[in-house]
């Protein structure tokens, strides 16, 4: 295992220290819990606050989207492990500006359990809290069982749109509604080429034959739809888009935003090549692209591979997608 490490057990805290030293003008950790991180200007009075969190190892998810027009705070767990309810509660109290707090996070059992507990504790302290769990991974369950799906790169769209809604002064109920609207209209499918290695274990998260890829492998190495031989980009992207298009029931004349997301060690040159194939495929279907994002938006340490996300748009979602945002890892003017 070749990683930039001291003691593996200190990996998360030492990495967080570097992030806070680099971006201290935008982020700060709470004195009582260095894994509770908030906007430097939190709380923002009168604005609905958005709190997120989850296991470390997916940057920019989760802490990379703490900033203006996005989330207000994040609770950080160990690599691929949920943070504690106490950390979530500390973040909730630090970001609450009096208009309530939305918990916005991925659909994983440990996160759900601890966020639910934190919500109960916050409500006991008279903080209004609502929750939305993003479940966009089409490989993990069919659409009619969407509550079982994993939350993956589609979280980016939830942060961007719910964050813009909150920044515009909407109520907690409205911010929650927009996050749920994203959840209903986003679909993601990933493909893994090679695994990542968790520092504390030193073991790869999955294994594949040298010329195989895993269609639908999860960001923690969870099983996907199937293992198959590597194919040329046109065929691979086309197969992925077939799944996403069916899931969203896309038809000609509709508009989508496209996210081509690198999982950690796929070069941008290849991601842009994949995006070119996406454009051609959607054009043949009569589907228009409104905004595209290409790069690393939700990673899995050094996993090789990428994911495709489609967000089906309407006028409201386009308005919030266009809004400015600024965090250490994402900026849109």
N, C-alpha and C positions, 0 to 999 in steps of 0.2 A: 504494500500500500504506500503510494507516494502522494503525500498531501502536505500542505503548509500547516504544520501542527506543532504544538508543544505537547502538553498532556492531553490526550483525546477527551478526557472528561471536562476539560476547560474550553473546548472548542467553541461552544455557543457563546459563552460569556466573553471570551477574548475577541471573537468576531464582532459581537455587538459593541464592544468597547471601541474597536476600530471604526465602525459605522458612525457611532456617536461623535467620535473625535473628528471625523471627516465632514459630518453634516450637522454639527452642533447648532448652527444658526436656524435649522428647521426642525430638529428633533431634540427631545430631552427625555431622560429616564427619571422615573420617580425615585426619590431618595430611599423610600422604604422597600423598593423592589426594582432592581436594575433591569428586569425583563418586562417591566411595565413602561412602555414608551408612548409618548404623546407628542402632538404638535407643539412647537416651542411656544406658540401663543395660546395654547389651551388653558382654560375653556373659552370658547367664543360665545359671549353672552347672547341669549335669544335664538341661537341656531341649534337645530337638531344635530346631535353629535353621532358619529358613526364609529363604532368600535369593531375591530376584527381581531383575528388571532388564529394560532395553530402551531403545528410543529415547525421547527427551524429546518432550513435546507431547501427552501423553495423561492428564494429571492428572485424577483421583486415581491412575490407573495410571501409574507403578508405585510411586513413592515415597510416595504418599498412604496406602498400606496398611502402612507400617512402624510397628508399635506393639504394645502388649500384646494378646495373643489373635489376632494377625495375623502379619505377616512381621517378621523381625529385622533385615534389611539389604537394601539395594538398590544396584545399580550403574547409573549413568546415562550414556546415550550422547547424541550430538548429536540434533537433531530428526529423528525417524523413522529413526535409525540405531543399530545395535547398539553397546553399550559394549564396551570391550576385555576380553580375557581377564585381563589384569593387574588391572584394576579389580575384576572378579569374584572373583579370587583374594584380593585385599586384603580385600574384604567377607567372604569365607568365613572367613578366618583371624580376623577381628575378632569374628565372631558365634559361632564354635564354642565351645560350653560343655562339650564332652566327650561329647555324646550323638549327634553327627553332624549333618549339614547336608542339607536338602532344597533343591534348585534347583527353583523353581516359576515358570514363565514362559510366554509365548505362543509358538506354533508358527510361528516365522519362521526362514529359513535362516541369516541372520547371527547371530541369537541362539543358535541351536542349535550352530553351529560354535564360537563363543567360549565358551559355557557348557561344551561338551564338553571343550575344551582346559583350561579352568579346573578342571574336575573331575579331569582327569588330573593336573594340577599339585598340586591339594589332596591327592589320594590319595598322591602321592609324599611328602607331608609328614605322612602317617599321619592324615589327616582323612577320616572316612567320609562320602562324599557320594553321594546318589541324586538322580535328576532326574525331573520330570514336566512335560511340555509340554502346556498346555491348548489344545485344538483344538475350539472350539465353534461356529464360523461355518458355518452350514448352506449359505450361498451359495457357499462356496469348494470344496466337494467333497461327494459323497454319503456317507451314513453308513458304507457298507462300504469307503470309502476315507478314513476319518476321520483317518488319519495325515497327510493332505494339507491338512486344514482349517487356517484361520487361527485364532489365539487372539484373542478380543475381550473383550466385557464379562463373559463367563462366568468370567474370571479372578477377579473379585470373590468369587464363591462358593468358588473354590478357596482363596483367602487366608483367607476367613472360617472355612471348615470344617477345613482342614488346620491353620490356626493355632490353632483351639480344641482340636483333637486334641493338638497339640504342647504347648499350655499345660496340658493335663490330665495330662501326664507320659508320654504314649505313646512307644513306641520308634520309631526311624527307619523301620523296615519298616511299622509301623502308620500313621504319618503319611503315608508314601508311598501306602499302600493307600487311605486316605481321599481323597487328592488324585486318585488314579486313578478312584475311585468317582464323584467329582464330574464328572470329565471324561467318563465314560461316560453320565452322566445329565443333562447340561446341553446346551442348544441355544440359539443366538442368531441373530437375523436383524436387520440394520439397513437403514435407508433414508436416503439422502442427498438433501437439498434444494438445497444449494449448497456449494461447496468451501471448504477452508481454504487459506491461503497460508503456505508455509514461509519464515521470515524471511530465511534466507541466499540463497534463490533469487528471492524476490519474485514467484513464479509460482503460480497456483492449481493444486491437485492434480488437478482434473478439470473438465470443463465439461458443462453441461446447458442445453437450451433453457429459456426463461423459465418455461414451464408444465409442464416435465418433472421427474420425480424418478427417482432411481436405486435400484431395489430390490436390496439386497444389496451395495451399494458398501462396500468395505473401509475401515478407519480410516486408511489411507494413500492413499486414492483408487483402490484396486484395483477392477477391473471387477466388477460384480455380476451378478445373474440377468438383469435387463432394465431398460431405461428405459421409463417409461410416463407418462401424463398424471396430474397430481395429482388425487386423488379425495377424497371426504369421509372423515372419520376412521373411521367405522364400517366402510366397505369396505376401507380400507387396513389397519387393525388386523386385521380378519378374514382378509385375504389372508395377512398375516404369520403369524398364528396357525395357519392351515392348514398352512403349511410346517413350523412348529415341532411341531405336534401329530403330524403324520405321521412326522417324524424320530424323535420320542421314543415313538411308538406309544402315545400317551395313550389311556386308556379311562376310562369313567365310574367314579367312586368313588375315583380316584387323587388324591393331594395334590401340589401343586407350590408352589414359591416363584416369585414373579414379580419381574423387574427391568425397569423402564421407565427407560431410560438416555438422557439427553440427550448429544448429540455435541459440544456446545460453545456453540451460540448459539440453542438452542431453549428458549423460556421455560418455566418450571415450570408455568404455567397450562395450556399445551398438553400437557405430559407427563401431568399429572393427568387431563386430558380423555381422553387415550389410555388411561390406566389404567382409567378407567370403562368404556371399550369392552371392554377385556380381561376385566374382571370379568363383564360380561354374556355375552360369547362363551363363556368357560369354564363359566359357570353352565349355559348351554344344553347343554353337553357332559357335564355331571355331574362336572366336575373341580373340586375344592376348592382354594382358595388358603390356604396356611398362613401365610406371611409375604410381605409385599410391600415392595419398595424402589423409590422413585421419586425421580429426581434425576440429577445428573451423577456417574457412577461410573467411566466410561471414555470419555474425550473424544478429539477430534482437532482441537486448537487451536480455531478458531472455526467449524468445519464446522457447518452447519445440518442437522438431522435427528435421528433417534433410533433406538435399537435395543430389541428385546424379547428377553429371556432367560427361559426356563423351566427350572427345576431340578426333576426328578422326585424326590420325597422318600420316605424310609423312616424308621423310628424313630431309627436312628443319625444320619442326616444332620440330622434335626430337632433332635436333642439338641445337636449341634455348632453348628447355625445359631442356636440360642437362646442360646449362651454369650456372656458379655460380651466386648467388644472396645473398644479405645481407641487411636486414632491421630490425627494432626493433621487428617485429612480424613474420618474415620469414627468414630462412637461408638455403641455399643449397650450399654445397661446391663443 
